[in-house]
Structures are given as C-alpha cells and as structure tokens.
Amino acid sequence: MKVAVLVGSKSDLESAEKVRTRLSDLGVPCEVAVAGAHRIRRRWTG
C-alpha cells in the first residue's frame, strides 16, 4: 500500500513532511503532492 498526502498549497508542505516522516517511521511508503483546486486539472488531465 502507498499513501498519498495531498496539501492545498506549498505553504502546507512543512506539515506534510512531518506526516511523511511519521509514515516512513511506520514503514508506509507515501508521496506528497500539492493539489490545490487550480492545480488538480493540469496535473491529472494534462
């Protein structure tokens, strides 16, 4: 299982990195991505 940690803006990345660290400590692979409403369409629809 791989976990996605989605945040709404780059300013939230510090918190997301704390989550990534904790998940890593637990042996859970994850990916962190900024997925604000205006970015979602571009990232997943090309």
Backbone as a ProteinNet text record, in pm:
[ID]
protein_1_A
[PRIMARY]
MKVAVLVGSKSDLESAEKVRTRLSDLGVPCEVAVAGAHRIRRRWTG
[TERTIARY]
84.4	0	89.4	52.9	122.2	19	57.7	-33.2	-0.9	-102.9	-86.4	-120	-29.3	-52.5	-71.5	-192.5	-225	-241.7	-179.7	-194.6	-244.7	-305.7	-366.9	-274	-158.6	-64.3	76.5	174.1	313.4	339	260	279.6	244.7	175.2	138.7	243.2	347.4	444.8	519.8	541.9	610.4	531.7	401.4	316.3	316.1	312	310.4	439.7	551.6	678.3	680.4	614.7	603	523.1	419.1	338	422.2	496.9	582.1	683	742.4	839.8	775.7	658.1	589.5	551.9	499.8	464.1	588.3	697.9	822.9	866.5	854.7	887.9	805.2	683	592.9	609.6	697.6	720.9	618.3	548.9	444.9	498.1	511.9	558.2	450.6	495.6	397.8	456.8	367.8	403.6	333	404.1	345.9	326	207.3	179.7	96.3	125.4	43.3	-69	-191.1	-305.7	-415	-380	-480.2	-579.1	-694.7	-802	-757.8	-677.8	-635.3	-522.8	-461	-352.9	-402.2	-509.4	-555.6	-580.6	-653.5	-687.2	-562.5	-466.5	-343.9	-265.1	-254.5	-170.5	-229.9	-359.5	-419	-488.4	-501.6	-565.2	-471.3	-350.8	-251.7	-267.9
-116.3	0	123.2	223.7	351.7	459.5	554.9	660.4	789.7	862.4	995.1	1099.1	1193.2	1304	1427.3	1477.2	1591.8	1716.2	1824.3	1952	2054.8	2159.8	2259.8	2366.3	2385.1	2486.6	2453.8	2519.7	2495.9	2531.5	2624.1	2663.2	2550	2447.7	2333.1	2221.5	2238.3	2130.8	2095.1	2191	2160.9	2058.3	2076.7	1980.7	1846.1	1847.9	1723.8	1645.9	1715.8	1647.5	1577.7	1635.2	1569.4	1439.9	1444.7	1325.2	1220.5	1265.4	1173	1104.1	1180.5	1125	1019.4	1050.1	954.7	827.4	843.8	726	642.1	708.9	638.1	560.1	621.4	552.9	426.4	428.3	313.9	215.1	247.8	160.3	173.4	286.4	308.3	404.2	357.5	447.1	550.5	670.6	773.6	871.3	948.9	1054.9	1180.5	1291.7	1420.1	1502	1562.2	1644.6	1765.9	1877.2	1997	1983.5	1987.2	1963.9	2066.5	2194.4	2299.3	2287.4	2344.8	2331.4	2372.1	2476.3	2520.2	2434.9	2349.2	2263.2	2123.2	2079.1	1941.4	1913.2	1998.7	1974.1	1961.4	2050.4	2044.7	1918.3	1877.9	1763	1631.5	1614.3	1484.6	1478.7	1589.6	1583.7	1628.2	1669.6	1706.2	1845.7
0	0	0	-76.6	-79.8	-49	33.9	78	4.8	-36.1	-95.1	11.2	30.2	122.5	35.4	28.5	-55.8	29.6	-14.1	54.1	-46.7	4.3	-83.4	-135.6	-69.8	-116.8	-69.1	-130	-92.8	53	106.6	246.6	343	295.7	378.7	375.1	295.7	278.2	406.8	493.8	619.6	700.7	708.2	779.3	708.3	576.5	500	519.9	533.7	556	691.7	789.4	920.4	906.8	826.1	801.8	729	627.8	552	644.7	734.1	828	917.3	969.5	1057.9	982.8	862.1	782.4	752.1	720.9	695.1	819.1	936.6	1061.8	1079.7	1028.1	1039	923	828.6	714.7	604	600.4	499.4	392.8	268.9	162.5	129.3	94.2	59.1	-40.2	-97.6	-190.9	-144.1	-142.8	-105.1	-231.4	-244.7	-362.5	-323.7	-389.2	-374.8	-476.1	-428.2	-516.8	-492.2	-500.8	-488.9	-603.5	-587.6	-687.2	-827.2	-840.4	-973.1	-1030.2	-948.6	-997.2	-1035.9	-977.3	-998.4	-1146.2	-1212.7	-1352.1	-1438.3	-1420.8	-1500.4	-1473.5	-1346.7	-1312.5	-1364.2	-1350.9	-1384	-1519.5	-1587.9	-1720.2	-1830.1	-1794.1	-1895	-1937.3
[MASK]
++++++++++++++++++++++++++++++++++++++++++++++

